[in-house]
């Protein structure tokens, strides 16, 4: 897939590695998602079973096994730790930027490839998820590889990666490439392309990769697997909100504005130019635009919404922006001051404002937030100056360097300081020191994945809606891991019957004698 490795390849690789791998294992797993994806492969080793994912000793049908397998392989290399849990995401984030570089170079030119790859690497949501032990970057890489292979007419590779995407996140591994390609053919009316897409033999490749795991799971677990995985985790989540408070038609507009920072301002100008002013590259650019719009529209319609869902639209957006930056470079055209300066300044002010609102909730982050604000103000000011001078090269590299610096501040200062509020690791270590090894343990759902990963104790989940006061009264000698909000609802009598063993941030370890 990768062509001869030249200067551009190593430039993109080094910058992305610096951003993504810096202090990768230096921060504990953040609740609740990272510990889930770290604990499941850990239990694969415990039960010596790598086909059926488990968590807390029970079969778990939430996701297909691809990311768990990758983390399990990482555990074999690096041991069971935070770095190993995040390594697959990090290495595939690097691979994804290199994929964008290579494809951009072939579809447009070398400079457009470099620009698009670095735009992707320095987008906040991309590098944040690239440093996280979650499935999103794995899916992103496989989907991007499939769709870029299609536009480059490498059809068998497209089917292969669609199969791997289906092993990562389910039916969307085929639905997304199929839907995007359909609308592209509809827009171009190039239905004759279907004849050259090797549909029959290609689908055989797809089925050979994607189907065996699903068939084996159905043979072993029966209808409960189909009902839970396909029924609840796919169809029900699409049609019914998992988080009702997030069902807003405009949910992904602010997510995109902030997630694609600092390229949001020039993004709009780039899309306009790619649709209105392109001639030679029009077919490729149309495909990239349809790709982006399809992802955005699909998850806008979906009733369950999460910030990370629209990540698959970032590679095509980055390639469009990279193409446009190269176009300005090549033509020495006038940079639109509004996009590169005023637009960036508005989004920067918004981003800094959000950070300072967060500062009220976490005053201990003051130093990191002040440093970040200084980086963003300097970036915005320098870009405005270089835009006024029509210096595209310096405006571009100012953003790259600034975001690389911010990624280090985020990982080396902000996350380590905020960690006690965002992870169960510290309170779990207290539990390990004080647990008698035999008494029952009760844990609230939100803290249970991290608690299990760091203690190797499953604990019993305190079900939402359970009267915690009754649970305390009915319990014999037991340990409880709860949050301050649960403790505040205890009666005075129950508070007197328990011992507070440890309190870290809003997490409390209690003992009922």
N, C-alpha and C positions, 0 to 999 in steps of 0.2 A: 504493500500500500504506500509506503514511503519511498520517494525517489531518492536520488543521490544526495547525501547529506552535505549541504553547503553552509555558508556563513549564516544565512537566514534561519536555517533549521536550528543551529546551535544558539543563535541569539534568542529565538523564541523559547527554546528548551531551557536555557540558563535562567532567563527572567521568570518563566513560569515555575520552575523548580524552586527558585529563591522565594517566590511569593507563597507557594502552596506548602512547601516542606519546612519552612522556617518554624522552629519550635513546635513541630507537628504533634509530638508526644508529650509536650510540656504542660498541657492543660488536661485536667480530669475530663472524663466523659460527661457531657452535659445532658441533664434530664429533659424529657424522658426518652427521647428518640435514640440518641447514640447508644445508651446501654442496651436497648432492645436488640440492635443489630450487632452488638458485641457479645451479648449473652447467648444468643441462639447458636452461633458456630461453636461457642465454648461448650454448650450442651451436646453438640454433635460429637465432640470428643468424649464427653462424659458417658454417653450412651453407646458410643462407637457405632453410630448410625448417621449417615450423611445424606440419606434420601429424604426423610421426613423431618422437616424443621420442628424443633420443640422450644418451648420456653416454660420455665418453672416445672420442668418434667412432663408437661402436657404437650400433645401435638398441637401445632400452631399453623393455621392455613392463611395467614395474612399475606405473605409474599412468596413467590417462587424462590428457588434456592441459590440463584447465581451469586448474589452478594455474600451470602453466608459461606458458600464454597470459597470465594476469593479471600474472605477474612480467615477461614480455616487454614488455607494455604499460607496466609501471612503469619498466622499463629505458629505454624511449623517453622517458619524462618526466623521470626523475631520474638517468639514467646507471647503469652497472653497478656497484652498490655495496651495502653491507649494508642501508641504509635502503630502497632500492628493492626488494631481495629480500624484505623483511619488510612492505612497505607493503600488499600485498593482504590479508594476514592481519590487520593492524592495522585497516584501514578496514572490513573485514567483521566484525571483533569489535565495533566501534562500531555498525555496522548491525544486528548481532544483538541488542545490548542495546536499541537503539531499537525493533526489531521486537517484543521481549518487552514493552517499555513500551506500545507501541501496542496489541498484542493483549491484554495484561493489562487495559488501560484499557477496551477494548471488551467483553471477556468478563466482567470483574469491575467495576472502577471505576478512576478516575484514580490514586488513592493506591496501590491494589494494583499497578497497572502500574508506577509509579515504584519502589515497594519491590522488586518482582520483578526489574526491570531492574538496579537497583543491587546487589541480592544477587548476581546473575550477574556483574556487572562486577568485584566485589570478591572473588570466589572465586578462590583462588590458581591452580588449574589453568587456569581460563579465561583470566585475564589473562596468565599465563605463556605459554600457547600463542598468545594474541593478539599477543604480541610476537615470535613465532618464525616463521621462514621455512619453514613446513611446511603440509601440506594440511588439517590437522584443522579449523581455524576455517572454511575455505571450505566444507567438507562440512557442518559444523555449521549454518552460515547457511542453506544450501539445504535441508537436511533440516528445520530448524525452520520455515522459510518454508512448506514444503510441508505439514507437519502442522498448523501453526496456520491455514493457509488452509482446510484440510479442516474443522477444528472450527468455523471461522467460515462454513462453507458456500460458500467461494469456490473451487469445485472446479477450474475451469480453471487458476487460479493454482497450485493444489496439484500438478497434473500437470506444469505448466511447470517448477516448481522441483524436482520429482522427476527430471525430465530433466536439469537442470543438475547435480544431485547425482550422477547416473549418469556424467556427463562429468567429475566430480571424482574419484570413488573406485570406480566400477564398479557391479556389480549391486546392492549394498546401497542404492544410490540409489532403487531401486524396492522392494527386499525390505523395508527398514525401514518406510517408510510403509505398504506393503501389509500387512505383518505386524501392525503396531500398530493399524491400522484394523480388520483382521479380528478381533483379540481384543477390541477395543472393541465392535464389533457383536455379537460372541459374548456379551460380558458384559451388554450392554444388551438383547440379543435384538431389536434394532431393524433387522432385515434389510430392512425396507421402505425404509430409507435408500439402499439400493443403486440403487433406481429413480431417485433424484434426483441421483446422483453423476456423471451424464454419462460413464459408463465408456467407451463406444465412442469418442465424439468426444474425450474426455480422453486416452485412450491414443494416439489419432492425434497429439495435440499432443506427448505424451511421446516417441513414436517419432520424430516430426519433429525433435525437439531432440537426443535421445540417440543415435539409430541411425546417422546419416550417418558420424560419425567411425569407429565400429566397422566399418561396411561397407567404408569406404575402406581402413582398416587391414588388413582381411582380404583385400581384393582385391590390395593391394600386397605384403603379407608372408605371406599364406597361413596354413597350419596352425600355424606356429611362434608366431604372434601369439596364436591361440586357446589353444594348449597352455601357453604361458608366462603370459599374462595371466589367463585364466580358470582354467586348470588349476593352475598353481603358486601364483600370487599371490592367488587367491581360495579355490578348493576345498582345495588342499593345506595352505595356511596355517590354514584352519579345522579341518581334520581331523588335522593333524600339527603339533607344536610347533616353531616356528622357534628358540625359546630353551627347551630342555627344563627348565632350572632354574626357570623361571617358571610351570610347569604346577601350580598350586596352586588348589584349589577356592575358597579364601578370598582369592585374589590381589587382587580388586577391593574387598574390604571396607576394608583400610587405605588403598587408593588413594582411595576415596570419602571416608573420614573426613578425610584430610589435604588432598585436592584441593578439597573443598567448604568447607574452613576459611575463615572463622570461623563458618559457618552450620550446621555439622554437628549441634550440640546441638539447636537449634530445628527442624532438619529433621525429626527423628523425631516430635516433637510436632506439627509441621505436617501431616505425612502422616497421622497418627492422626486429627487433627481433620478433615482433608479427607475421610476415608473414613467417619468415625463420626458427625460432628456437622453436616455440611453438608446443606442442604436445597435452597435455590434454585440453587446453583452445582454441584450434585452431578454432573451429566452431564459438565460441563467438567473438573471435578476428577478424576473417574474416568478420563477420557481422559488427562490429564496423568500420573496414577499408572501407567496401563498403559504409556504411552510410556516412562517411567523404568524400570519393571520389565522391559520387553521388552529394552531396550538392555543392562541389567545382566545379565539371564539369558543373552542371546545370547553376550556376550563371556565370561561365566563358562563356558559350554559350549565355546566356541571353544578349541582347543588352543594357538593362538598368542596370547599376551597381551602387550599393551603398555600403559603407563600412560595414554596418550592415548586409547585406544579408547573408554572410557566417557564421553568428553566430551559426546556427543549427549544424555545424560540430564540434563545440567546446566540447560538452559533450562526444561524442565518442573518440575524440582525448585525452581528459583528462583521460578517463578510460583506454585507451591504455598506456598512460604515467604512470598512477597509477599502472597498472599491471606490467609494466617494473621496476618501482622503487621497488615494492614489490619483484620482481624476484631478483633484485640485493641484496636487504635486506636479502632475504631468503638464497640465495646461497653464500652470502658474496663474490660475484664476484667482479672483478676489475672494477671500474668505468672507462669508456672511457674518458680520460682526454680531448680529443678533444670536445666531446659533452657537458660535464658539465663545462668545463673551457674555452677553446678557443672559442667554439661556443657561449657560453654566453657572453664572452668578446666582440666578434665581434658585436653581436646584441646590447649589452649595449652601445658600442661606437656609433653605428648607432643611437640608441634612444637618447643618450645625444646630438649627433650632430644635430638631428632634433629639439630638445628643444632649443639649442643655436641659430639655424636659426630663430626659432620663437621669440627668445629674441630680435632680431633686429627689428621685427615688433611691439613687445610689451615690451619695456624696463622696464615697471613697474612690470613685472613678475620676475625680476632678483632674488630676495631673494628666491622665491619658486623654481625657476629652479636650483639655486645653491644648495639648500637643497636636491632637488630630485637627482641631479647629484651626490652629496656626498653619498646618500643612495645607488644608483646604483653601484657606484665605490666600496663602501665597500662590497656590496652584491657580486659583481663579484670577488673581491679579496678573500673574505672568502670562497666562493664556490670553487675557485681554490685551496685554501689551504686544505680544507676538502677533495676535490677530490684527491689531491696528497696523502693525508693520508688515502684515501679509507674509509672515514667516511661518509657513505651515510646518516645517520640520521641527522647529523649536516648540511650537504650540503642542504638537503631538507628543514629543518626548517629555515635555513638562508634565503632562497627564500621566504618562507611563511611570516616570520616576516618583511622582507624588503618590500614586496609588500603591506602588511597591513599598514606599516608606510607611504608608498608613497600614498596610497589611501586617507589617512588623510591629507597629504600635498596638494594633488590635490583638495580636497573638502574644506579644511579650509583656504588655502592660495591662490592657483592659481586661482580657479574659482571665489571666491569673488572679487579678484583684477581685474580679466578680465571681470567681469560681465557687467560693463557699455558698453563694446564693443560688448557683445554677447547677450544682452537682451534689450527689449523695455520698461522694467518696469520703469526705471527712467524718461525717456522722457514722458511716459504715465502719470506719476504722475504730471509732469509739466503741461501737457495738462489738467488734472483734475482741477488743480488750476486756470487755465486761460481761460478755455472754457466758452463761453457765453451761452451755452445750446441750441442754436437754429441754428447757422450758419452751412452750409455744411462743411464736413470734408473729405479731400482726403488723402489717405494713399498708399504708394508704397506696392506692393504685399508682399515683403519679411517681412515687419514690421507689416502687417495687423493682423496676428493671435495674436501676443503679445499685440498689441495696443488694440484689441477688448477685450482680456481677462482682461487686467488691467484697462480699462475705461468703459466697458459695452456700448461702442459706436461702431457700425459696421464700419462707414466710407465708403466712395466710393473708390474703388480700382483704383489706377492710372495704367492703363493697359500698359504692356510693349510695347514699340514702339510708345506710345503716345508722341506727341510733347508737352513737359511740358511747353514750352514758350507760346504756344497757349492756354493751359489750364489756365495759370495764367492770360492771357489777357482777356479771355472770362468770368472769374469768377467775381462774386460780392464779398461781404464780405465772406471769406472762410478761413478755417484752412488747412494747409498742413503738413503732416509728411513725410519727405523725408530723403535721405542720402546725404552726402556731394557730392557724384558723380553726383546726380541729380541737386543739387544746382549749381555746377560748370558749368553746361550746360545752365544756364539761361543767357539771354542777360542783358546788363547793365541797360537797361530801366526797365526790369521786376524786377531786384534786387532792383531798387529804389522804386518800387511800393509795396514792401512787407516789413513786419517787422519781424525780427528774434526774436521770443519770448524766445527760449531756444536752446542751442546747447550742446549735451552730446555725447562725443566720435564722431562718424561720423553721428549721427542722429540729425536732425534739425526740430524744430517746427516753422512754419512760419504762419503769418497772412496777408492775402490780405484785406486791408480796402475797 
